[in-house]
């Protein structure tokens, strides 16, 4: 067995930091009545990667019933519209509204604030190196990367 201690592993460090980041981001989103998965759905719609509830469920790797629940809340907020697909009446297509884009901008601001907190002890170069490394890791994990 090697001499590496669990707290020294990337898995442990990223997992622990991820929990902290999620908590901070979630607290900011709660002010808008949202959770991170709501933001994931809004982001998927904005990106154009998926529009049907089923396609979004596949993209987000969640149960279709969860997408229905998330969409219900976002529809209540006026952030999206549901429409039946003309080619298949069983299929629900989601469309981001102007209110949804404004809500997504507020969520982006919240994420930017969390980013600033996380990187406040880093130089600009270190912060960019972190972003770059995370993009590479995300790409290798099969996540959509911009």
N, C-alpha and C positions, 0 to 999 in steps of 0.2 A: 504494500500500500504506500502511496506517496505521502509527503509531508504537508500537503495542502490542507488547510482547515476550511470547513464549510463557509465561514464568513468571507473568505478570500476568493471564492469562486464567483465568476460572472453571473451564473444562474442565481445564486443567493443575493448578490448585490443588486442586480437588475430587478429581481423579483421584489425585494424589499423596497427599493426606490420606486418601482412601479406602483406599489401599494400606496406609498406616500403621495405620489403624483396624482393617482386616481382619486384619493381622498380630497386633495386640494382642489382639483378640477371639478369634482362632483359637488363640492360645497359651493363653488361659484355658479355652477349650472343650476343648482337648486333654487337660486334666486329667480330663475326664469321658469321654474317648474319642470326642469328637464333633468335627464340622467345621461351619462355618456353614450348609451346605445341610441338614444334619440338623436344625438349629434352624429353618430355613425350613419343613421338612416338619412339625415339631411345631407350629409357629405356625399353619400352614394348617389343621391338624386342630383346634387349639384354637379358632380363629376360626369354624369351621363353614363356611368358604368352599368346601371340597372334602373328599371322603371317599374316593372311589375313587382308585386309583393313577393311572389315566389322567387324571382331572380334576386331580389334584395336579400331574402332569407339565405339563399345559397352564397351570395357574396359575403354576407356578414357571418356565415356559418352558425346560424341560429334557426330555431324552429319557425316555420311559417306563422304559427299562432302568436309568437312573440312580435313578429313584424306587424301583424294585425293590431296588436295591443299598442305598440309604439306609434303606428300610424293613426290609431284612434285619438291618442293624446295630441299628436301634432295637428291633426285635423281640427280638434277642439280649439287649438291655439291659432288656427287659420294659416298654419305654416305649409300645408299641402292640401291638394285636392285629389280625390279618388274619382276615377272614371272607369267605366267598363271598356275593355278593348273592343273596338268594332269587329275585329276578326275572330274574337273568342269572348263571348259574353261572361264566361266563368272567370276570366282573368281581370284582376283589378290593376290599373295603371295609376301610379302616383306621380303627381306633378308638383314641383316646388313652386310656391307662390311668392309674391313680393314680400309678404310678411315672413315667409320662411327664409328668404335670403337675408332679411334684416336680422332675424333671430340667429341665423348662422354667423353673421358678422359679430353679434354680441358674444357668441360662443368662441369665436376666433380671438376676440379681445380677451376673454377669460383665459384661454390657453396661452396667449402671449404674456399675460401677467404671471401665470405659473412658470412659464419659461424663464422670465426675468428673475423670479425668485430662485429657481434652480441653478441658474448660471451666474448669479451675482458674484460668486467667488472665483470665477474663471476669467481669463483674459479673452479678448475677442477671438484670438486664434484658437484657444482651447475650446471655446464654445462652438466654433465652426468645425473643428476636428471632431467634436462629439456628435454634432449633427450629421456630419459626413459618415462617421462610423455607424451611427444608428440607421442611416439610409441603406448602407451596405448590408447590415444585419437583417433589416426588414426585407430587402430584395431577396436575400438568400432564403428567408423564411416564406417567400411567396406572397408577401403582402404588397398591396399597391403602393408604389413610391412615386412621388412627384420629382 
